[in-house]
Amino acid sequence: MAGRPSAYDPSYCDQIEEWGDQGKSVVWMASQLRVTRDTLYEWAKVHPEFSDAFTQARLNCQAWWEDQGQTGMVTPGFNAAVWSKNMGARFKDDWSEKTMTEISGPNGGPVSMVGIDASKLTDEQLRAIASIPINAG
């Protein structure tokens, strides 16, 4: 396969782990290496040692941010709301608030669905249905 040679360097493994220790994001790491975020993920697919280091760097990054929150909780002036929002945005899998809505029918049973055969409706009935406002939400 022809193309531009990879700019990958095995020394990047130690570098990205160090940046993870400092709480740096994947985008920040890519910027420092003058590559795209996609390139980092591609290197992780192709180079097992980079995959391990990249995974560890992301864990280290999250640990750094979690430490900041623990320290901040006992620090006057710490803005816990901003820190929490940051965590939810950075680490969605572990920190985002998830809301789940479940709909059920009577007594927790299934929801009944009623089907209408529109071909059997009169023009007047179709116009009445068409005039019902739809609340998008």
DRENVEXMAR-774368 format. One record per residue (C-alpha): residue in one letter; x, y, z. Coordinates in pm, whole numbers, plus 50000, padded with zeros to 5 digits. Example, Ala and Ser with C-alpha at 12.3 -4.5 7.8 and 13.67 -1.06 7.14 Angstrom:
BEGIN
a512304955050780s513674989450714
//
This chain:
BEGIN
m500005000050000a501545032749891g501295064250096r503115087550323p505385069850573s504115069250930a505535095151166y505265069751449d508185067851688p508315041951970s509515069252207y505985083552190c504885055752426d506725070752725q505795106052622i502045100552608e502025081952940e503805111853096w501235135452943g498465113453079d500075116953424q499625154653379g495935151553285k496445160552920s493705151152674v494035129652363v493635160852148w496385178552345m498695148452296a497975147551922s498625184751896q502005181152067l503005153351828r501705173551530v499305145951424t495545141551434r493615123951704d492715097551442t496425091151388l496875082651757y494005057851739e495455043051417w498885039151577a497175021151866k495654996451618v498984989951442h501534991451726p500684969952032e503184988252253f501595021452160s498125007252224d499154997752577a500785031452643f497855050652492t495355031352704q497455037453016a497805074552927r494025078452911l493625060753246n496335082953396c494595113753259q491295104353422a493055096153750w494735130453743w491365147853700e489765126753972d492615136254206q491925172954130g488335168054240q489295150454562t491785177954645g489305204754545m486545192054769v488515204055072t489865235654909p488045268654968g486725283454644f486705250554454n484015251254187a482615216054214a479915222853955v482455232253687w484675202753782s481715178753764k480625192253425n484205188553299m484335152453420g481045143853250a482285158652924r485775143052938f484925108753075k481415101152954d481525063853028d482295068753395w481065103653480s478075113753269e474685113853434k472365090153255t468605092753266m466475063653163t462745065453099e460675034153092i457105034152971s454685006953069g450995000153044p448494994753325n449894976853632g453384976853479g452284955953184p452984961652818v451834992852639s448854985952413m449274997252060v446295005051844g446715003351470i444635023951233d444175014650870a444335049250713s442925035850386k439585030750563l439345066550694t437175092850532d438665124650389e437155143650681q438835120350933l442165123350753r441915161750757a441105160851129i444165139451200a446355161650982s445245192451177i446465178551511p449575197951619i452615176351674n454725185351975a458345178851875g459425183152214
//
